[in-house]
Amino acid sequence: MTSKVFWLAGAAALAMTSAAHAQSGSRAGPVQVEEVVVTAQKREGTVQSTPLSVSAISGDVLQQQNVVDAGDLTGKVPNLNIGQAGNEVIISIRGVSSAGVVPQRDPSVAFHLDGVYLPRPSGANSVFYDLERVEVLRGPQGTLWGRNATAGSLNIITRKPVNHFEAAGEMLLGDYSRMTAQGMYNFPIIDETLAARAAFIINRRDGYQKNVTPGMPNLGDAEEEAGRVHMLFTPGERLRMLLSADYYHAGGAGTGNVLIGNGPVSYIKSGRSAPYRAETNTAGSINNKIWGVTGEVTYGLDAFDIVSLTSYRADDQEVTSDVDATATGTQTIHYFNKNKTFSQELRLASNGDGPLKYILGAYYIKETNDDNLYQYTNLARTTGVVLLRPDRFAESWATFGQVDFDITDTLTIFGGIRYSEDRKGNPVGLTRPLGTTINTFRPDAGSWAKTTWRLGADWEVTPDNMVYGSVSTGYKAGGFTSNRNFGPETLTAYELGSKNYFLDRRLLANFSAFYYDYKDLQVVSLGPDESGVIRALTTNAGVSTVWGLEFEGRARITDRLSFDASAGYLDAKFDRYTGAIDALYGTVHDLSGNRLPRAPRWNGNLGVAYSIPLASGELTARASTRYQSKVYFTEFNNRDIRVAGTVLNPYAQASQKGYTATDLSLRYSADKDWYVEAFVDNLEDEAVLLSVSSDSARNFFGSYGAPRTFGIKAGVKLR
């Protein structure tokens, strides 16, 4: 019923758009949907002129909607799902995702900050302030954005220095003692030659998971601070040099898991557990530090630009957590990893207006990890197991190119190719019980190579309407686990799309249809290692297919009333996945026909904003509702398990039923110089599962998103 209401509301919005068009002309000046510039193809262009599925959200909209981390993007882009599992951000695009991303494995969605690839998904929460925009590229982006962009790429573009003074600040206060402060200061140093921009954010919030154990901290809190500095040097028309540095720290108790059940028994239904109730006897803590420096140099020649992008980044993670999530258990984990990454990209990009446009480039990245895990089996932390992997590394080289050729003024063909080589290794390691010195690790290593490509065409039917089609391939490198290598995952993707303005550009409506032929999808599941011991291993899941439909639209009914909407449909399943061992009872299953994890069949968003002009400013009310249908968190879906003649259905707990969540806001702004706003998020107070995991004792643990929250904020802009 909820989904029917959702789609009826969307249809009503479009009907209102047509009605409003019939009345147009009563107001002076054009009322149009705003254009958004993107760099999805490593050169500037508008969303409407880019022949691929790309969504762009401006920095102003992100700030207005209180987006401070990657998880807040869920529901704002079709077929994008972002979850949190402890310290890990899990990004899914069109049903393709990677959970359990540790240093020997890679995510399926590439994450970029100003063009720099961040290999560890923990960095996805560190950059959401003073942004120009966020771009979500759906579908394989292997040609221009790298080998680990099988599902797509999430690109964060920060605001750069400009040659005039401007400053801004905002303070937010909310429930759970929330306090978020952010600011920006931009100033020219040498007129038209040197400018600088500095920005920061501080985010504090008490935990929304009440810990019922005396003396233990509440979980789900926030204790974050971050800062960024850009220096832009333009000594002439041809040379542009941008030097950037950023730092992020996260502390506090961290995200807590809730023990939601055991085997087929649901503790949530029985009342033994609750989504926002924690029970631990080990104090959780995190101490994560991420920092980096980047140099981007562009030199323009008559026919092409030379661009060099050099980056060094560090991602240091330290997490202590109560593994059993009870006040009586004794399981604790202390995880710490020091990740260092160096990357270099060099490319040539044509800069003329002729029919031929091209990009040629080379890329190198080297990632090293000092990866360590202490698993304690008593509260005194004197017994347990130590896993030390101090010299893990991943190294990749690539060359790539893309060409666009205008056959006519309205018809363009394009093609791209990329060759990648990957090498990974774990030369030394130690696994031992506490108090012993037995080394049981053997070296792990592997290397892989792949050529990926893209071909397609776009046709500008009218200046406001474009259709396109493409065939592309994607590749994610293989890896190793417990002295057993797993292979790369690859896909071939077919896509048709249409991008349109209607009604004198009052209405934007974009459509896409896609089909994926997936081979050797990497999944984390149980299996025997070389010694026959059953343990969690990454394996290749045979053949999968994914197909779906997407819609994005925005409408300016009048200069006061606007709508935005998105919708996605997914059919994502394993065509062939045999021999899967379930983690709970060790039974073997054929999972062919099951849905992929984190692939809801339906998802969408509907928003409306109405502004009322006042004598000294403007009052704007906004409502936005997102919907997501049922999603599974394991490849077993809700499959029945037969144990000793009894049929059980334990995996039904590892799923989130369909839900809606509504955000409301009311903002007063005075000539865009200052504003004050009241808001409420998740009005329904829906407890949404973001991830589910299990252990050898058949326990299920769930991580929940925030409950209903509310607050006020005020900001000022100076220029």
N, C-alpha and C positions, 0 to 999 in steps of 0.2 A: 504493500500500500504506500509506503514511504517513497519508493522509487517512482510510482505512478504520479504522485503529487509533485515530485521533483521535475519530471519531464513535462507535466502539464504547465507548471510554472514557467519553464523555459519556452514552451510554445506561446504562452500568453505574452511573454516579453517580446518575442518576434512579431506577434500580432500588433502589439502596441507600437512597435517601430514603424510598421506600415501605416498605421493610423496617424502617427505623428507626421509622417512624410506628407500625407495628404493635407496637413495644416501648415506645412513649412512656408516660409516667406513672411511670416508675421513679425519676425525679429530681425533686426539689422545684423549683417555680418554672417559668414558661413558657420555652421555648426557641424564639425567633422570629427571623426575618430583620429586620434593622434598617431602619427607614424613613429615607429621605433627603429633606431639604427642598431645593427648587430655586426659582429665580426665572426660569424659562424664559419665562414670560409677563409678566414685569416686575411680578409680585406673588408672594408666597410661596405655595407649595403643595408637596405631596409628588410624587415621581416617579410614583407609582401613581395620583394623581388628576389628572395633567396629560395632556390628550388630544392628545399628539403624541409622536414618537419622540425621547426625550431620555434620555441616559445621564449619570449623575452619579457621580464618584469623589471620595470625601472626602479632605481634606488629610492625614489620618492614614495612609490607605492609600497615597497618593502618596509620602509620606515613607518609609513602610516598604518600598516597592518601588523606591526610589532614582530617582524621576522628578524630573529637574532641568531638562528642556527639553521642548519640544513633541514631538520625535521619540520620546521614551520612552513616549508614549501609544499608539504603533502596536501593534495586537494586543489592546488592552484594551477596545475599543469595536467593535461590528460595523460593517463597511463603512467604517472609518476608516483611512486610509493617510497617513502623514506622511513625507516625504523631505527631503533636504538637497541643494541644488545650490549649492556655494560659500557665499555669504553669504545665500542665499535659502531660506526654509522653504516647502515645497510641501505644502499640505494638501489631501487628496482625501476627499470624503464621497460615498458611493454612486457612485463612479466619476467624479465631476465635480470637476475641479481646474483650476488655472491655473499653468503653468510659464512662466518668462521674465517674471515680473511686474516691470516697470520703471515709472517714475513716470507714463507715459502710459497704462498698463493697470492693471487691478485684479484682485485675487484673487476666486475664486468662493466661497470660504469666508470669512465675516466673522470677525474675531478681536477679542474684547472683553476689556478689563481693568476689572473693577468697573463694567460698563456703558458704558465709553468705547471707541469704535471706534478700532483701531490700523490705519491704512490700509496701511502697509508690512509685509510678512510677516517682515521681519528682527526685528521686536519680539517674535515668538512664543517666543523663547528666553530672555527677560529677566525672567520673572516667577514662576518655579516654586519658591517658598519661602514658608513660613508661610501656606498656603492653607486656606481653608474648604472649597473643593471646586472641581472642574472640571466644567462642563456641556458636553456635546456634543449640539447640536440638529441632527438629521438632516432634510433636506428644506428647501425654500425657506422662509425666515423674513422675507420682504419686508415684512410688515405692521408688526411691532414692532421688528425689528432692522436694517432698512435695505436699500438697493437692492443692495448687493454681498453678499447672503447667499443667492445662488442655490442653492448646494449645501447650505447650512446655516450654523451659527455655532458657534464654539468660545469659550466664555465662562469666564474665569478670575475666581474670586471669592476675594479675600484675606480673612484674618481681621481683624476690626475690634476696636477697644478695648472692653473690658468693665470693669465697675465693681468690680474686685477685682484684687489682685496676682496675677500669674503670670509665670513665666519658663521658658525651655527652651533647651537647647543640645545639639548633636550634632556628633560628629567622625567622619569616615569616612576610612579608609586602605585603599588598594588597589594592585593591580599597575599598571604604567606610572607609578609614583610618584604615584598619585592621592591627593589630599587635598581633602576637602570638609568645610568647617565652616559651620554655620549656627546661628542663635540668635534668640531673641525675648525681649522684655521689655515687659510690660504693667503699667501702674500708674495708679491713680486720682489725680487732682490735686485736684479738689474733689468730695467724695462725692456721687454721684448726678447730678453736673452736668458735670464735665470729666474726661476720661480720655485717655490716650495709649498708643500701641503702636508699638514700633520693632522691626524685624527686618532680618537681613542674611544673605547667603550668600557664601562664597568657594569657588571650585572651581578646582583645579589638576590637570593631568594631562599627562604627556609624550605625544608623538605616537605613535600605534600604527602609522603608516605609516613604516617605516624608510627613510630617504633614503640611497641607496647612493652619492650624489655626495659626495666629501669636502668638508667645510666647510659643507654645506647642512643646515638644520634638518629634523628629522622633522616630518611633517605629521599632521593629525588630533589636535592637542593641545587643551588647554583652559586658558585663563587668564582667569577671569571673577571679577567681584565685583559685588555689588548690595546695595542697601539701600532700605528703605521706612519711612516714618513716617506714622501716622494720628493725627489729633486729633479727638476726638468731643465736641461741646458740646451738651448737652440741658438748657437753662435751664428748661424747663417740659414739660408733657405734650404740647403741640402742636408745639413746634419742635425739630428735630433738625438739627445742622450737622456735616458731616464734611469735614475738610480733609486731603488726602493728597498726599504727594510721594514720588517714587521715582527711583532712579538705577541705571544698569547700564553696565558697561564690559567689553568683550571685547578681549583682545590675543592675542599669540602668533603662531604661523606660519599657523594657520588650516587649513581643510579642503583636502586635496590631491586632484587628479584623477589617475587612473591611465590611461595609454594602453593601452586594452584591445584595440585592433585597428585595421585599416585596410581599408576596403571589406569584402569577404567574409572576410578573413583575421583569425582570432582570435589575438591575442598571448597571451591567457590560456591557451588550449589548447596553444599551441606552447611555452609556458614562457618566452617572451621577457619577459612581464610577470607580475606577481602582485598579488593584491588589496591586500596590505599592504606593497608595495614602491614607494617613490617614487624618481623620477629627475628632478631639476631642477637647473638652474644659475642660477636666480634665487631668492633667499631670499623665501619667502612671508611675508606679515605682514598682520595686521588691527589696526585701531584703531577700534572701534565704540563709540559712546557714545549711550545712550538715557536721556532723563529726562523727567519730566512732573509737573505739578501739577493737582489736581482738587478742585473744590468741589461738594459735594452738599448741598443744602438741602431739607428736607422740612417743610412746614407743614400740620398736620392741622386740617381744619374738620369740622363735624358730619357732612356728607354725603360729602366727598371730601378727598383729600390733594393738595397742590400740591408737585410735585417739580421742582427745577431742578438740572441736571447740567452743569457748566462745566469744560472741560479745555483745557489747552495742553500740547503735547508736542513734543519735539525728538528726531530720530532721525538721528544723524550717522554715516555709514558711510565707512570708508577701507580699501581692500583692495588689496594688491599680490599678484599670482599669476603663476606660470609657466604660460603658456597651452598650450604644446606638450607639457608634462609629460615632457620628455626632458632628458638632460644635454648634448645637442649642439645643440638648437634655440635660436632667439634671440627667440621671441615672449613678450612680457611685457605684462601689463595693470595699470594703476594706475587704480582707480576710486574716486571720492569724491563723496558726495552729502550735502547738508545739507537735511533734511526738517523742515518746521515745520507743525504742524497745530493749528488751533483748532476746537473743537466746542462746541455749545450745544444742550441738549435741555430742553424744558419740557413737562411733562405733568400732567394731572389724572387721578386714579385714585380710583374709588369705594371707600369703606371700610366700607360697611354689610354686613349679613347678609341683605339682601333678595334677591329672585329676580333682580334686574338688577345686573350688574357691568359696569363700563366703564373704558376707558382712552382718553384723548384727548391728542394731543401734537403738537408741532412740533419740527423738527430742522434744524440748520444746521452745515455743516462747510466749512472752507477749508484746503486743503493746498497748500504751496508747496515747490518743489524747486530746489536749486542742483546740477544733475546734470552730472557731468564724467567723461570717460573718456580716458585716454592709452593708445594701443596702440603699443608699441615693437616695432621689427623688428630691433634689434640689442642686444647685451648692454650696450653703453655708454649706451643710451637717448638716442641722438642722432638717430635716424631713426624715422619712424612717422607716426601720424595722431592728431590731437587733435579731440575732440568736446566742445564746451562748450554746455550748455543751462541757463543760469543762472536763468531765470525761468519755469520750468514751473509750472503751477498746475492745481488741480481744485477745483471749488466745487459744493456741492449743497445744495438746500433740500427739505424734505419736511414734509407734514402727515399724520397717521395717527390711526386709531382702531380700537378693538376692543370688541365688546359680547358678553357672555355672558348668556343668559336661561334661568332654570330653569323649564321648562314644568311639571314635576312635581318631587317630591323626588328623583327618580332620573334624569330626562331633561333634558338641557341642550342648547340650540342656541347656536352662536357664529358670529360673522362679523367680519371686519376689512377695512380698506381703507387704502391708502397712496398718496399722490400724490408723485412725486419729479421734480425738475428738476436736471439736471447740466450743468455747463459746464466745459470743459477748454481749455487754451491753452498754446502755446509761442511767445511773441511774438518772441523773438530767439534766435539760436544761431549757432554757428561750427563748421564742419568744415574742417580744413586739414591738410596735411602739416606736420610739424615744421619750423620755420624760415621759414614763409610766413605771409601774412596774408590769404589768400583766404577770403572768407566765402561759403559755399555753402548756408547754411540759409535757407529761407523760413519765415515764420510759419505755425504750425499752429493750428487751433482747431476746436471742435465743440461742439454742445449737443444734449441729448436729454431727453425727458420720458416718463414712464410711470406708469400707475396699476396697482397690484398689489392683490390681494384674497385673502381666505381665507373659506371657508364650511364648516361642519361641525356635527356633533352627537356627544354622548357619552351613554351609557346605563349607569348603575350597576346591573348585573344583580343583584348582591348587595353587601353592604358590602365584600367582598373581591375582586370581579370587575367589571371595566369594559370596555366595548367602545366604539370610536369610529371615525368616518370623517370625512374632510375632502377638499376640493378647494382647492388654493391655486395662486398664480402667483408667479413669481420674475423678477427683472430685474437684470441687470448692465449698467452704463453702457457706452456705446461709447467710442471713443478715436481716436487718430491715430498714424500711423507713416509717415515719409518722405513727407509731404504727401499722404497718402491716409487718409481716415477709414474706420473700420470701425464697424459698427452694434452696438447692444446685443444681448446674448443674453437670451432669454426662455424660460420653461418653464411648463407647466401640470402640476401634480403631483396624483395621486390616491392616497390612502392609507387603508388599513383596519388597525386595530390592536386588540389586546386586552391588558389588564394585569390580572394575577391573583396572588392569594395562595391557596395550597392547604395542606392538612394543618395546620390551625390556625396558619397563617402561618409554618410551617417552610420552605415552598417558595415562592419568587417566580418567576413565569414570565411573560415579556412577549413578545408576538409582533407583527410588523407585516409588511404587504405593500404595495408601492408600485409606481406606474407613472408615468414621466415622459415627456411629449411636449416635446422640446427643439427649439427653433428658433434658428438663427444662432449656434451654439456658436462661441466665439472660440478660434482655434488659431493658434499661431505656426508659419509655414511659409515656404518660399521663393516669391517671386513678383516680377514686374516692377514697378518703381516708375514714376513718371510719365515718366521719361526712358528707360524700357525696360531699366534695369539690374536684374539679378536680385539681390535681397537679402532678408534675413529680414523678413517683414511679418506683422502680425496680420490675419487674414481671418476671415470667418464661414463656418462649415463646413456650411451647409445644415441638414438635419433629422436629429435623432438621437432614439433612444428608449432609455430605461433602465427596467428593472423588476427587482424583487428581493424577497427574503424576509429577515427578521431575527429572531433570538431572543436573549434575555438571561435568565439565570436564576441564582438563588442559593438554596442549601439549607443549613439548619442541621440536620444529622442528630442531633447531641446538642450539649450545651454545649461539647464538645471538638472535634467533627468538623464541618467545613463545606466546601461546594463552591461554586464560581462558574463560569459558562460563558457563552459568547456564540458566535454563528454568523451568518454573512451569506452570501447568494448573490446574485450580480449578473449580469444580462444587459445589457450596455451596449455599444451599437454605433452606428455612423453609418448612418442609413438612406439619406442622399443626401449625398455629398461628392465632387464631380467636379472635375477640373482641378487636382488637387494636384501640385505640382512637388517631386520628391524633392531633398534638399539635396546628395546625393552626385554624381549623374550628370546632373541636370537633366531627367530623363524625367518625363512627365506621366502621372498615374494617376487612375483612378476608385477611391476608397477606400470606396465604399458597401459596407456589410457588415462593415467592420473594427471591432474593438473599440476603445473609447475608451482613451486612455493612462491608466495608473495605476488600472485597474479590474480587479482579480483576480476570477475567477469565484467562488472560495471563500475564506473567511477565518474564523478563529475562535480561541477561547481556552478552555482548560480549566484550572482551578486547584483545589487541595485544600489545606486547612490542618488540622493536628491539634495540639491543645494537651494537655500533660501537667502537671497541678498538682503543685507541689513544696511542701515545707514552708515555704519563704520566697519563693515566687514561682511562675512559670509558664514552661514550655519549649514553644515553638511551632515546628513544622516546616511549611514551605510549599513546594509545587512548582506551577509554572505553565508550561504549554506553549501557544505560539501557532502557528497554521498559516496560511500564505498560499499560494494556488496561483499559477500563472505570471502575471506582469504585464508588459505592454509599456510602454515609455517614449516611444514615438512613435506617431503615428497610422498609420504604415506597417506596424505589427506586424512580421511576418516575411515581407513580400511579396517575391516574386521580381522582379528588375530585369533587363531584357534590354538588354545593351550590346554593340554590334557583333556581334550574332548569338550572344552568349554569355549564358546565364542565370545571374545572380548572386543571392545571398540575403544582402545585407550587413546588413539591419536586424534579423536574428536576434540580433545581438550586443546590441541595445538592448532587452534584456529580462532579467528575473530569473525563474529557474525556481522551482517550488514548493519551500517549505522549512518546517521546524519549528525553533523556538528555545525552549529551556527555561531557566527561572530557578529557582534553589533558594535557600532561606534557612533558618537555624536561629536563633531568637531566645530569649534568656532575659530576662524582665522581672520586676521585684520590685515588686509592688503598684502598677504603673503609675507609679512614681516614677523609676525608672531602668531601662535595658535595655542589652544588648549583643547583637550579631548578627554572624553570619558568612554570606556570600552568594556565589553565583556566578551570573553572567548569561551567556546564550547558551552553555549547556553544550556544545552540539554544535560550537561554534566555527565557525558558519556565516558565510561571507563574503557578506553580503547587499547587492546593488546598491540604492542609494537613488535614483540618477538617472544618466542617460546623455545626453551631448551629442556633437555632431560639428562638424567645421570644413570649410573649403573644400578641404582636402587629403584629405578622406575618412577622416580619423582619427576614431575613437570614444574618448571619455573617460568613465570611470566613477567615481562616488563611492560608497564602501562604508561601511556601518555598522560599529560597533565589533566586534572579534573577541570571543572568550571573555574575560571579566574576572572578577575575584574580589576580595574584600576583607572587612574587618571594620569595624564601626561601634559606637559607644556614645553614649548620650544620657541626659539627666537632665531631669526636669520638676519645677518648684517652684511651689507654689500655697498 
